[in-house]
């Protein structure tokens, strides 16, 4: 058997290189590929980025409702659309309003970036990546539906 073929099928070795090639096989028969760029990104950072992508819709809703709750605490009553302007209540509400506004402006980029990150995650199989993108889009659709529903008129107050 040639020296470049490993009987354990854990990795193939080129006789002219001192490290294994980029293909790695597991014993279960499913292939996992590690590209050179993946080897440069630590798994902790990869996990953090994937969690941030999934957490963005929740962060957006949390920031919006936190701004509303801060306004409620400052005013002593729930903020009302067309009466209580978010930027004129206090500097604390104005700061929270700025953060929420930045999250709302970053929404289209977050959707595109999130789908791209999910599709380019080469550690998982292609079907897992597509399911992840479908799940992410479903999460965004529910976030948008909740913002459109606006049960407490928070979005109306914020956009006023």
C-alpha contacts under 8 A as a table, 3 or more apart, distances in Angstrom:
res1	aa1	res2	aa2	distance
1	X	5	X	7.11
2	X	5	X	5.88
3	X	6	X	7.37
3	X	13	X	7.75
3	X	15	X	6.90
4	X	12	X	6.22
4	X	13	X	4.81
4	X	14	X	5.35
4	X	15	X	5.79
5	X	9	X	7.96
5	X	12	X	5.78
5	X	13	X	6.64
6	X	9	X	5.55
6	X	10	X	7.20
6	X	11	X	6.74
6	X	12	X	5.92
6	X	13	X	7.28
8	X	11	X	7.93
9	X	12	X	7.13
9	X	24	X	7.99
9	X	25	X	6.12
9	X	26	X	7.35
9	X	27	X	7.47
10	X	24	X	6.05
10	X	25	X	5.35
10	X	26	X	6.26
10	X	27	X	7.63
11	X	20	X	6.14
11	X	21	X	7.14
11	X	23	X	6.58
11	X	24	X	4.97
11	X	25	X	6.31
12	X	20	X	5.78
12	X	21	X	6.09
12	X	23	X	7.28
12	X	24	X	7.53
13	X	17	X	7.35
13	X	18	X	7.94
13	X	19	X	6.81
13	X	20	X	4.74
13	X	21	X	6.17
14	X	17	X	5.34
14	X	18	X	7.65
14	X	19	X	7.69
14	X	20	X	6.77
14	X	21	X	6.93
15	X	18	X	7.58
17	X	20	X	7.48
20	X	23	X	7.99
21	X	24	X	7.85
22	X	33	X	6.63
22	X	34	X	5.59
22	X	35	X	5.84
22	X	36	X	7.12
23	X	32	X	7.18
23	X	33	X	5.21
23	X	34	X	6.37
24	X	31	X	6.84
24	X	32	X	5.85
24	X	33	X	5.82
24	X	34	X	7.01
25	X	29	X	7.06
25	X	30	X	6.96
25	X	31	X	5.14
25	X	32	X	6.11
25	X	33	X	7.93
26	X	29	X	5.85
26	X	30	X	6.21
26	X	31	X	6.39
26	X	32	X	7.27
27	X	30	X	7.65
32	X	122	X	7.89
32	X	123	X	6.26
32	X	124	X	7.18
32	X	125	X	7.35
33	X	122	X	6.62
33	X	123	X	6.46
34	X	38	X	6.11
34	X	39	X	6.88
34	X	122	X	7.05
34	X	123	X	6.78
35	X	38	X	5.26
35	X	39	X	6.60
35	X	122	X	7.78
36	X	39	X	5.16
36	X	40	X	6.75
37	X	40	X	5.28
37	X	41	X	6.78
38	X	41	X	5.22
38	X	42	X	7.77
38	X	122	X	7.98
39	X	42	X	7.14
41	X	45	X	6.74
41	X	46	X	6.69
42	X	45	X	5.53
42	X	46	X	6.46
43	X	46	X	4.97
43	X	47	X	6.06
44	X	47	X	5.15
44	X	48	X	6.14
45	X	48	X	4.94
45	X	49	X	6.14
46	X	49	X	5.27
46	X	50	X	6.27
47	X	50	X	5.16
47	X	51	X	6.14
48	X	51	X	5.14
48	X	52	X	6.14
49	X	52	X	5.06
49	X	53	X	6.22
50	X	53	X	5.13
50	X	54	X	6.40
50	X	117	X	7.43
50	X	118	X	7.44
51	X	54	X	5.11
51	X	55	X	5.91
52	X	55	X	4.84
52	X	56	X	6.02
53	X	56	X	5.59
53	X	110	X	7.45
53	X	114	X	5.28
54	X	57	X	7.06
54	X	114	X	7.68
54	X	136	X	6.66
55	X	58	X	5.29
55	X	59	X	6.02
56	X	59	X	4.92
56	X	60	X	6.12
56	X	110	X	7.50
57	X	60	X	5.12
57	X	61	X	6.44
57	X	139	X	7.23
57	X	140	X	6.29
57	X	143	X	6.25
58	X	61	X	5.21
58	X	62	X	5.98
58	X	143	X	7.83
59	X	62	X	4.98
59	X	63	X	5.93
60	X	63	X	5.25
60	X	64	X	6.23
60	X	100	X	6.75
60	X	103	X	5.97
60	X	104	X	6.99
61	X	64	X	5.16
61	X	65	X	6.19
61	X	143	X	7.53
62	X	65	X	5.31
62	X	66	X	5.83
63	X	66	X	5.01
63	X	67	X	6.07
63	X	96	X	7.29
63	X	99	X	7.35
63	X	100	X	5.41
64	X	67	X	5.26
64	X	68	X	6.44
64	X	97	X	7.79
64	X	100	X	5.74
64	X	154	X	7.57
64	X	155	X	7.67
64	X	158	X	7.87
65	X	68	X	4.91
65	X	69	X	6.06
65	X	154	X	7.12
66	X	69	X	4.97
66	X	70	X	6.05
66	X	96	X	7.65
67	X	70	X	5.17
67	X	71	X	6.18
67	X	93	X	6.07
67	X	96	X	5.35
67	X	97	X	6.12
67	X	100	X	7.56
68	X	71	X	5.03
68	X	72	X	6.15
68	X	78	X	7.73
68	X	79	X	6.95
68	X	154	X	6.56
68	X	158	X	7.89
69	X	72	X	4.88
69	X	73	X	6.23
69	X	78	X	7.75
70	X	73	X	5.08
70	X	74	X	6.18
70	X	92	X	7.64
70	X	93	X	6.16
71	X	74	X	5.07
71	X	75	X	6.02
71	X	78	X	7.35
71	X	79	X	6.29
71	X	86	X	7.16
71	X	89	X	6.93
71	X	93	X	5.88
72	X	75	X	5.23
72	X	76	X	5.58
72	X	77	X	5.21
72	X	78	X	4.67
72	X	79	X	5.75
73	X	76	X	5.30
73	X	77	X	7.19
74	X	89	X	7.23
74	X	90	X	7.45
75	X	78	X	7.36
75	X	79	X	7.25
75	X	89	X	7.43
79	X	83	X	7.78
79	X	84	X	5.65
79	X	157	X	7.08
80	X	83	X	5.60
80	X	84	X	5.54
80	X	153	X	7.84
80	X	157	X	6.12
81	X	84	X	6.29
81	X	85	X	7.54
81	X	153	X	7.25
81	X	154	X	7.98
81	X	156	X	5.98
81	X	157	X	4.10
81	X	158	X	7.70
81	X	160	X	6.39
82	X	85	X	6.85
82	X	157	X	6.90
82	X	160	X	6.15
84	X	88	X	7.71
84	X	89	X	7.20
84	X	157	X	7.67
85	X	88	X	5.50
85	X	89	X	6.60
85	X	157	X	7.47
85	X	158	X	7.93
85	X	160	X	7.08
86	X	89	X	5.74
86	X	93	X	6.42
86	X	94	X	6.44
86	X	97	X	6.95
86	X	157	X	7.51
86	X	158	X	6.47
87	X	90	X	6.99
87	X	91	X	7.66
87	X	93	X	6.73
87	X	94	X	4.76
87	X	97	X	7.14
88	X	91	X	7.90
88	X	94	X	7.27
89	X	93	X	6.48
89	X	94	X	7.39
90	X	93	X	5.41
90	X	94	X	6.17
91	X	94	X	4.82
91	X	95	X	6.06
92	X	95	X	5.19
92	X	96	X	6.31
93	X	96	X	5.05
93	X	97	X	5.88
94	X	97	X	4.87
94	X	98	X	6.19
95	X	98	X	5.06
95	X	99	X	6.44
96	X	99	X	5.16
96	X	100	X	6.17
97	X	100	X	5.12
97	X	101	X	5.95
97	X	158	X	7.83
98	X	101	X	5.01
98	X	102	X	6.20
99	X	102	X	5.18
99	X	103	X	6.36
100	X	103	X	5.07
100	X	104	X	6.21
101	X	104	X	5.02
101	X	105	X	6.12
102	X	105	X	5.08
102	X	106	X	6.06
103	X	106	X	5.06
103	X	107	X	6.25
104	X	107	X	5.20
105	X	108	X	7.35
106	X	109	X	5.40
106	X	110	X	5.96
107	X	110	X	5.01
107	X	111	X	6.28
108	X	111	X	5.23
108	X	112	X	6.41
109	X	112	X	5.18
109	X	113	X	5.83
110	X	113	X	5.03
110	X	114	X	5.66
111	X	114	X	5.19
111	X	115	X	6.22
111	X	137	X	7.77
111	X	140	X	7.75
112	X	115	X	5.33
112	X	116	X	6.16
113	X	116	X	5.06
113	X	117	X	6.05
114	X	117	X	5.17
114	X	118	X	6.15
114	X	136	X	7.72
115	X	118	X	5.13
115	X	119	X	6.14
115	X	133	X	5.64
115	X	136	X	7.44
116	X	119	X	5.18
116	X	120	X	6.04
117	X	120	X	5.20
117	X	121	X	6.19
118	X	121	X	5.46
118	X	129	X	5.90
118	X	130	X	7.89
118	X	132	X	6.52
118	X	133	X	6.06
119	X	122	X	7.74
119	X	126	X	7.88
119	X	129	X	5.43
119	X	130	X	6.85
119	X	133	X	7.06
121	X	124	X	6.35
121	X	129	X	7.12
122	X	125	X	7.04
124	X	128	X	6.10
124	X	129	X	6.44
125	X	128	X	5.27
125	X	129	X	6.31
126	X	129	X	5.05
126	X	130	X	6.28
127	X	130	X	5.15
127	X	131	X	6.16
128	X	131	X	5.12
128	X	132	X	6.09
129	X	132	X	5.00
129	X	133	X	6.28
130	X	133	X	5.06
130	X	134	X	6.17
131	X	134	X	5.05
131	X	135	X	6.06
132	X	135	X	5.01
132	X	136	X	6.08
133	X	136	X	4.97
133	X	137	X	6.14
134	X	137	X	5.17
134	X	138	X	6.11
135	X	138	X	4.99
135	X	139	X	6.18
136	X	139	X	5.05
136	X	140	X	6.31
137	X	140	X	4.98
137	X	141	X	6.09
138	X	141	X	5.02
138	X	142	X	6.25
139	X	142	X	5.25
139	X	143	X	6.23
140	X	143	X	4.92
140	X	144	X	6.11
141	X	144	X	5.15
141	X	145	X	6.01
142	X	145	X	4.94
142	X	146	X	6.04
143	X	146	X	5.13
143	X	147	X	6.22
144	X	147	X	5.03
144	X	148	X	6.11
145	X	148	X	5.07
145	X	149	X	6.01
146	X	149	X	4.97
146	X	150	X	6.16
147	X	150	X	5.16
147	X	155	X	6.63
150	X	153	X	5.18
150	X	154	X	6.31
150	X	155	X	6.12
150	X	156	X	7.56
151	X	154	X	7.58
153	X	156	X	5.11
153	X	157	X	6.14
154	X	157	X	5.07
154	X	158	X	6.06
155	X	158	X	4.95
155	X	159	X	5.97
156	X	159	X	5.35
156	X	160	X	5.96
157	X	160	X	5.25
